[in-house]
Amino acid sequence: MVKGLRFFHRLYSDKEVDLRIIERVFNGDSDLQAMAELVRKFPAENIHVVDLPYRFSSWSFDYPENIRIWSDERGQLLAWAILQVPFWTIDYAIYPEFQHTLHAQILKWADEQARKIVNTPSGHPAWFVTALASQVDRIHDLEQAGFASQANVGEDSWSQVLMEHSMQIPNQMKLPEGFLVRPLNGMREVEAYANLHRAVFESKNMTTEWRQHTLQRPEYIPDLDLVAVAPNGQLAAFCICWLAKDSIGNVSGQIEPLGVHADFRKLGLGKAILAEGLQQLTAKGAQKIYVQTDNFRNAAFHLYESAGFHVTHDILMYRKDYE
């Protein structure tokens, strides 16, 4: 389905032009590349930039009807949106000059789609949208569309922080006897990783297929996909690191995700695998390194803080219910 909206806008020239915006379905890999390019072009406007390959590998893409594209008549991508099923979030990116024109449309489409799929395998009773606390216009639109901040809702309050590393990289940490940190053993170890991930986060969202897709992404670097291994060969912890270069050549890294199995906590594995990840990222040219974490995960926050991360942005979670 293709929809069109015609309006006057200044974009590629100083002249006001009659521009038709086209809303259409997702067309696969060619769109995916353009979606990533839009985010990288405007990193300050988007929360998920470096870790986008991880999110673009999820099984949300098994449901292309939950993805929408907005472009101009020449095919220039102006905005995209996806209902990210495993994250329960509505991810989207907009060309900044079209924020006021398209944001309400995106939220309207997402609202209609969320209602349509609420009782299907890709549906949820509630969906969330993230916003930097500084994104006043975005927050206003979300509230107008019926989304409510979860920052102060009692014991279920939820917000996040984006943390940046000081770039004083810690030395290699000593591991318990018999443990080692090494890269994931490719596809042969994907299923074991998926099982570990589900156990760590107590969630069934991670699938073998999702993890396989991450290894097939062009941005994937095997040396940045780390696991800690117990003396008996069991995977005990993981830390996936991502590296990206923006449109002007700046190189950034991000930790997403990191976790330690409950049976192996308080052994220093989190610190050790994080330190190795930081060393690998800097060795590969990262000038800045980020991590995003929930406000209620105190152990994770303290781990990152102790490793040299500090909070740079507060991230608000906005929720809308559909049941």
ABEGO torsion letter per residue (X at the ends): XBBBBBBBBBAABABBBBBBBBBBBBAEAAAAAAAAAAAAABAAABABAAAAAAAAABAAAABAAABBBBBBAAGBBABBBBBBAAAGBBBBBBBAAAAAAAAAAAAAAAAAAAAAAAABAABBABBBBBBBAABAAAAAAAAAAGBBBAABAEAABBBBBBBBBAGBBBBBBBBBBGBBBBBBBEAAAAAAAAAAAAAAAGBAABBAAAAAAAAABAABBAAABBBBBBAAGBBABBBBBBBBBBAAGBBBBBBOBBBBBAAABGAGAAAAAAAAAAAAAAAAGBABBBBBBBAABAAAAAAAAAAGBBBABBBBBBBBBAX
